[in-house]
Amino acid sequence: MANSVIIVGAGLGGLSTALRLSHKGYRVTIIEKQSNSGGRLNVLKKDGFTFDIGPSFFSMSYEFKELFESIGEPMPFEINELDPLYSVHMTGNSRVFKIYKDLGKLADEFRGIEDDFERKVRKYLKGAKEIFHDTEYKIIKRNFNGIVDYAMSMGRVPLKHLPSVFRTFWKELELHFDSEEVKIIFSLVAFFLGATPFNTPSVYKLLNYTELEHDGYWNVKGGMYKIVDGIVGLLEKKGVEILYNTEILSVQHEMGRMTSVTDQNSLKHEADLFVVNADAAWFRGKFLNRKKYTVDKLDKMDWTLAPFTIYLGVKGLIPGIQHHNYFLGDNFRDYADTIFSSNLAPERPYYYVNVATKSNPDAAPDGCENLFILCPVPDLRVKPDWSDAEKLSQDIIEDLGKRVNFDIQNNILCKVVYTPIEWEKMFNLYRGSGLGLAHGLSQIGGLRPANKDEKLNNLYYVGASSHPGTGLPIVVIGSKLVTERILDEHKTV
Ligand SMILES: Cc1cc2nc3c(=O)[nH]c(=O)nc-3n(C[C@H](O)[C@H](O)[C@H](O)COP(=O)(O)OP(=O)(O)OC[C@H]3O[C@@H](n4cnc5c(N)ncnc54)[C@H](O)[C@@H]3O)c2cc1C
């Protein structure tokens, strides 16, 4: 009889682990508190509009290819490379910067702003590329057996990268570029993860390499939720059962083994192995009472941004806006210094706007536009009260309308707002943190909550707050690592 596995959570981490394990012959059941799969990679349908609620593009597309190749199936959705990657609107600057992977074209965007840009950016990306490839297999794509193993692996990262650990990301940008515009735009990749470039190590520049040179950004034809539809279709073929509307509220274990998980109806679910796709740090504290993950300790950890998201169905087509856009103010340093530590909603918010209809007209009725707006805000530790949500959403909509010269306010056909409170409730995201634990040096590799439980030998973890980290392709890598570990440690299928 095959080993049975229960996976708690049908986020991308849980779904891709289920694919790999079922392919290897394990009997897999997924238990999900929501009424559908996908977790943060989810969909909202309202009044004829279809919104992707969270992720809207991804890097490292080859990780998805690897996932489907590993189970001998074609990719069940079609991906498109973004070109340009995104546009950036800055207050007080009439120019809209289009960010291209083609560095010659990108240099044209910064003409008259950053002298000799192409030479400088090539030099900058060369260093970023080295960090990426020197850490990819030593830190990201491998399992660690304890802290010593991790320390040894770190020891194999070339010493020349040491200054990147002690220098801030902003300082690194200052060493390469003169203009504020280039420095701000290059730090967006970290800023929208909730990491301000002023107190984040410069190793973050590897993200500039992934976007500008390596594999760029991709999205999915027909919308991001096609990823979930595609995987769930394959899981059905493989006989994986998914129990929806089922929330695990306690766990049982004895003699170093997890024996069952119990849902809100007091029903016990037993299996040989368990994989937790809920937040790996929160779960250890809440259900296993681990001292390292008490609420006090969790609150002291570094968490990524809390999202404030607005979904708007708008009558009319909005010119002057692309599929992926950032709207920034003229006070980046002040804004970055206060935004994540203030208990007030931002006054002149910085936000990202995704207009899915620019690439996928089916996401809205004819002649309408589908807007998803994401504004990074303080999490619920800092700002627990969101009674001012309506004002913040109005401020953003008004600002956006002015900047794209379109009366959005009077053409809204449908509107939904999620504050960090909703994000926390929907998927058990700790304090509403959108992407889980941050990736500072003390929370990566062997220092991140491991994908194998410290005490229970049949309990594993996959997903954003576990190793190797957050973001769609990284979570897919996580599913590969946890599967390798399970195959290694429980060979009898
Ligand atoms: C607004 C936003 C925008 C983002 N944009 C991008 C982007 O553009 N590109 C990108 O690569 N990444 C993006 N991300 C990050 C990305 O969404 C995550 O890294 C990824 O989806 C995490 O997947 P996961 O499987 O770890 O977790 P989740 O998606 O959170 O899945 C965990 C699942 O477990 C379920 N669960 C939790 N507790 C229980 C329980 N007790 N019982 C049963 N079920 C439970 C939850 O309901 C959920 O379905 C974004 C995230 C957000 C919030």
The ligand as an SDF file (V2000), in Angstrom:
LIG
                    3D

 53 58  0  0  0  0  0  0  0  0999 V2000
   -0.9810   40.9140   -3.2260 C   0  0  0  0  0  0  0  0  0  0  0  0
    0.1170   39.9270   -3.5780 C   0  0  0  0  0  0  0  0  0  0  0  0
    0.7980   40.0670   -4.7760 C   0  0  0  0  0  0  0  0  0  0  0  0
    1.7980   39.1460   -5.1180 C   0  0  0  0  0  0  0  0  0  0  0  0
    2.4100   39.2810   -6.3200 N   0  0  0  0  0  0  0  0  0  0  0  0
    3.3090   38.3510   -6.7120 C   0  0  0  0  0  0  0  0  0  0  0  0
    3.8270   38.3920   -8.0260 C   0  0  0  0  0  0  0  0  0  0  0  0
    3.4660   39.2650   -8.8430 O   0  0  0  0  0  0  0  0  0  0  0  0
    4.7340   37.4350   -8.3810 N   0  0  0  0  0  0  0  0  0  0  0  0
    5.1220   36.4390   -7.5190 C   0  0  0  0  0  0  0  0  0  0  0  0
    5.9490   35.5890   -7.9060 O   0  0  0  0  0  0  0  0  0  0  0  0
    4.6220   36.3760   -6.2650 N   0  0  0  0  0  0  0  0  0  0  0  0
    3.7200   37.2890   -5.8440 C   0  0  0  0  0  0  0  0  0  0  0  0
    3.1620   37.2050   -4.6110 N   0  0  0  0  0  0  0  0  0  0  0  0
    3.6410   36.1480   -3.6890 C   0  0  0  0  0  0  0  0  0  0  0  0
    2.9920   34.7950   -3.9760 C   0  0  0  0  0  0  0  0  0  0  0  0
    1.6050   34.9470   -4.0420 O   0  0  0  0  0  0  0  0  0  0  0  0
    3.3230   33.8090   -2.8650 C   0  0  0  0  0  0  0  0  0  0  0  0
    4.7320   33.7440   -2.6420 O   0  0  0  0  0  0  0  0  0  0  0  0
    2.8300   32.4080   -3.1840 C   0  0  0  0  0  0  0  0  0  0  0  0
    1.5610   32.4120   -3.7930 O   0  0  0  0  0  0  0  0  0  0  0  0
    2.7960   31.6320   -1.8810 C   0  0  0  0  0  0  0  0  0  0  0  0
    2.2780   30.3610   -2.0950 O   0  0  0  0  0  0  0  0  0  0  0  0
    2.1620   29.3630   -0.8660 P   0  0  0  0  0  0  0  0  0  0  0  0
    1.7420   28.0540   -1.4130 O   0  0  0  0  0  0  0  0  0  0  0  0
    3.3700   29.4050   -0.0480 O   0  0  0  0  0  0  0  0  0  0  0  0
    1.0680   29.9810    0.1300 O   0  0  0  0  0  0  0  0  0  0  0  0
   -0.4820   30.3210    0.0000 P   0  0  0  0  0  0  0  0  0  0  0  0
   -0.8320   30.7640   -1.3400 O   0  0  0  0  0  0  0  0  0  0  0  0
   -0.8010   31.2380    1.1240 O   0  0  0  0  0  0  0  0  0  0  0  0
   -1.1960   28.9220    0.2770 O   0  0  0  0  0  0  0  0  0  0  0  0
   -1.3840   28.4080    1.5670 C   0  0  0  0  0  0  0  0  0  0  0  0
   -2.7670   27.7700    1.6150 C   0  0  0  0  0  0  0  0  0  0  0  0
   -2.9530   27.1660    2.8980 O   0  0  0  0  0  0  0  0  0  0  0  0
   -4.2950   27.3960    3.3120 C   0  0  0  0  0  0  0  0  0  0  0  0
   -4.3300   27.2800    4.7670 N   0  0  0  0  0  0  0  0  0  0  0  0
   -3.7030   28.0630    5.6770 C   0  0  0  0  0  0  0  0  0  0  0  0
   -3.9510   27.6170    6.9260 N   0  0  0  0  0  0  0  0  0  0  0  0
   -4.7500   26.5270    6.7940 C   0  0  0  0  0  0  0  0  0  0  0  0
   -5.3520   25.6280    7.7280 C   0  0  0  0  0  0  0  0  0  0  0  0
   -5.1730   25.7630    9.0540 N   0  0  0  0  0  0  0  0  0  0  0  0
   -6.1380   24.6300    7.2560 N   0  0  0  0  0  0  0  0  0  0  0  0
   -6.3380   24.4730    5.9150 C   0  0  0  0  0  0  0  0  0  0  0  0
   -5.7970   25.2920    4.9880 N   0  0  0  0  0  0  0  0  0  0  0  0
   -5.0080   26.3040    5.4290 C   0  0  0  0  0  0  0  0  0  0  0  0
   -4.5820   28.8080    2.8280 C   0  0  0  0  0  0  0  0  0  0  0  0
   -5.9590   29.0710    2.7430 O   0  0  0  0  0  0  0  0  0  0  0  0
   -3.8900   28.8000    1.4510 C   0  0  0  0  0  0  0  0  0  0  0  0
   -4.7730   28.3690    0.4360 O   0  0  0  0  0  0  0  0  0  0  0  0
    2.1430   38.0930   -4.2230 C   0  0  0  0  0  0  0  0  0  0  0  0
    1.4550   37.9640   -3.0170 C   0  0  0  0  0  0  0  0  0  0  0  0
    0.4450   38.8560   -2.7000 C   0  0  0  0  0  0  0  0  0  0  0  0
   -0.3250   38.6800   -1.4080 C   0  0  0  0  0  0  0  0  0  0  0  0
  1  2  1  0
  2  3  1  0
  2 52  2  0
  3  4  2  0
  4  5  1  0
  4 50  1  0
  5  6  2  0
  6  7  1  0
  6 13  1  0
  7  8  2  0
  7  9  1  0
  9 10  1  0
 10 11  2  0
 10 12  1  0
 12 13  2  0
 13 14  1  0
 14 15  1  0
 14 50  1  0
 15 16  1  0
 16 17  1  0
 16 18  1  0
 18 19  1  0
 18 20  1  0
 20 21  1  0
 20 22  1  0
 22 23  1  0
 23 24  1  0
 24 25  2  0
 24 26  1  0
 24 27  1  0
 27 28  1  0
 28 29  2  0
 28 30  1  0
 28 31  1  0
 31 32  1  0
 32 33  1  0
 33 34  1  0
 33 48  1  0
 34 35  1  0
 35 36  1  0
 35 46  1  0
 36 37  1  0
 36 45  1  0
 37 38  2  0
 38 39  1  0
 39 40  1  0
 39 45  2  0
 40 41  1  0
 40 42  2  0
 42 43  1  0
 43 44  2  0
 44 45  1  0
 46 47  1  0
 46 48  1  0
 48 49  1  0
 50 51  2  0
 51 52  1  0
 52 53  1  0
M  END
$$$$
